[in-house]
């Protein structure tokens, strides 16, 4: 298969232009974005004996060829550092039974105790793998872009496991939700 590449140069960073009008407040932004229902994921990375991770809802499918997704990670976090240094990360799409994992990786449990919650293994790459999820993915970084406060990591999906019998955990209006009518 041939992948067509654009015939123009793309920058490594997303230059944000100065605003013409003031933005909404932090509170208004959070309230507005709370209306967006998102699947709850945990993004993790490993380097040597160190494993780190965070709950994330800023995740999106990027492309089918190559199979890839995009995650947004706080630029000053240890997670962003490990992803950049190792060139890989894993992502777990949580099931409705995994709210304790979501809470732990959202910061309600100290970082050194988070991997004690949930059933963890490892992908062949060595990246952490959470079991019991809707879908678990092992990703190789194929691109990154700094946006000021965050890094957008593009990850090619190199391993995937899905369980169609599990219902996804959803975050909306500051709380967990479940999809209605899931069999």
C-alpha positions in Angstrom: 0.0 0.0 0.0 1.2 3.5 -0.9 0.7 6.3 1.6 0.5 9.7 -0.1 2.4 12.4 1.8 1.6 16.1 1.5 3.8 18.1 -0.7 4.2 20.8 1.9 6.3 21.1 5.1 4.6 20.8 8.4 6.0 22.3 11.6 6.9 20.3 14.7 4.9 22.6 16.9 1.5 24.2 16.8 2.1 27.9 16.8 -0.9 29.5 18.5 -1.6 33.0 17.2 -2.5 35.8 19.6 -6.2 36.1 20.3 -8.4 38.9 19.0 -10.9 38.5 21.9 -10.5 37.3 25.5 -11.2 33.7 26.2 -13.8 32.3 28.6 -12.7 31.8 32.2 -11.2 28.5 33.4 -14.5 27.7 35.1 -16.6 28.5 32.0 -14.2 26.3 30.0 -14.5 23.4 32.4 -18.3 23.7 32.5 -18.6 23.8 28.7 -16.2 20.8 28.2 -18.0 18.8 30.9 -20.9 18.4 28.4 -18.7 16.5 26.1 -19.1 12.8 26.9 -15.8 10.9 26.6 -14.6 7.3 27.0 -12.4 7.0 30.1 -8.9 5.8 29.3 -5.7 5.3 31.2 -2.5 6.1 29.3 0.7 4.4 30.7 4.4 4.2 29.9 7.3 2.2 31.3 11.0 2.8 31.4 13.1 0.2 33.3 11.3 -0.5 36.6 9.4 2.8 36.5 5.8 2.7 35.4 3.6 5.9 35.3 0.1 6.6 34.1 -2.8 9.0 34.1 -6.5 8.9 33.4 -7.2 10.7 30.2 -10.2 11.6 28.1 -8.3 13.6 25.5 -7.9 10.7 23.1 -9.0 10.4 19.5 -8.7 8.0 16.6 -6.3 9.5 14.1 -6.1 7.2 11.1 -6.8 3.7 9.8 -3.7 3.6 7.7 -1.5 3.4 9.6 -3.8 2.5 12.5 -3.1 5.3 14.9 -4.5 7.5 17.7 -3.8 10.8 19.3 -3.4 11.5 23.0 -2.9 14.8 24.8 -0.6 14.7 27.8 0.5 17.5 30.1 3.9 18.6 28.9 5.5 18.9 32.4 4.3 15.5 33.5 6.5 12.5 34.1 4.2 10.5 31.7 5.0 12.9 28.8 8.7 12.6 29.7 8.6 8.7 29.6 6.6 8.6 26.4 9.1 10.9 24.7 12.1 9.0 26.0 10.8 5.5 25.3 8.9 6.2 22.1 5.9 4.2 23.2 2.9 4.1 25.5 -0.1 1.9 26.2 -3.8 2.9 26.4 -6.6 1.1 28.2 -10.2 2.0 27.4 -11.9 1.3 30.7 -15.0 -0.8 31.3 -17.8 0.2 33.6 -16.3 -2.2 36.2 -13.0 -0.1 36.4 -14.0 3.1 38.1 -11.5 2.3 40.8 -8.7 2.3 38.2 -10.0 5.5 36.7 -10.0 7.2 40.1 -6.6 5.9 41.1 -4.9 7.2 37.9 -6.8 10.5 38.1 -4.8 11.2 41.2 -6.9 9.9 44.1 -4.2 7.3 44.8 -0.5 8.2 45.2 1.5 7.5 42.0 3.6 4.7 43.5 0.4 2.8 44.5 -1.7 3.1 41.3 -0.5 -0.1 39.6 -1.7 -2.1 42.6 -5.3 -1.3 41.5 -6.5 -3.4 38.6 -5.1 -6.5 36.9 -1.8 -5.4 35.2 0.5 -7.3 32.9 2.8 -6.2 30.2 2.7 -6.1 26.4 5.6 -7.8 24.5 7.1 -4.2 24.2 7.2 -4.1 28.0 4.6 -1.3 28.2 2.0 -1.9 31.0 -1.2 -3.7 29.9 -4.4 -3.4 31.9 -6.7 -6.5 31.7 -10.5 -6.5 31.9 -10.8 -3.4 29.6 -13.1 -2.7 26.7 -9.9 -2.4 24.6 -6.2 -2.3 25.4 -3.6 -0.9 23.0 0.1 -0.9 22.8 1.4 2.1 20.7 4.6 3.2 19.1 5.1 7.0 18.9 5.1 8.1 15.3 4.8 11.8 15.9 4.5 14.5 18.5 3.5 18.1 18.6 3.8 20.6 21.4 0.8 22.9 21.9 2.2 25.0 24.8 0.9 23.2 27.9 0.5 19.7 26.4 2.1 17.3 23.9 0.0 15.6 21.3 1.5 12.1 20.8 0.5 10.2 17.7 0.7 6.5 18.4 0.7 3.7 15.8 -1.2 0.8 17.3 1.1 -2.3 17.3 -0.9 -4.6 19.6 -4.6 -4.6 20.4 -7.0 -6.6 22.5 -10.8 -6.0 22.7 -13.7 -7.5 24.6 -16.9 -6.7 22.8 -18.8 -8.0 25.8 -17.7 -5.2 28.1 -19.4 -1.8 28.3 -17.3 1.4 28.1 -16.9 3.7 31.1 -18.0 7.3 30.1 -17.2 10.6 31.7 -19.6 13.5 31.3 -20.8 16.4 33.5 -18.1 15.6 36.2 -19.3 12.0 36.7 -19.1 8.4 35.3 -21.9 7.3 33.0 -22.8 4.1 31.2 -24.3 3.7 27.8 -28.0 2.8 27.9 -29.1 -0.3 26.0 -25.8 -2.2 26.1 -26.3 -5.9 25.9 
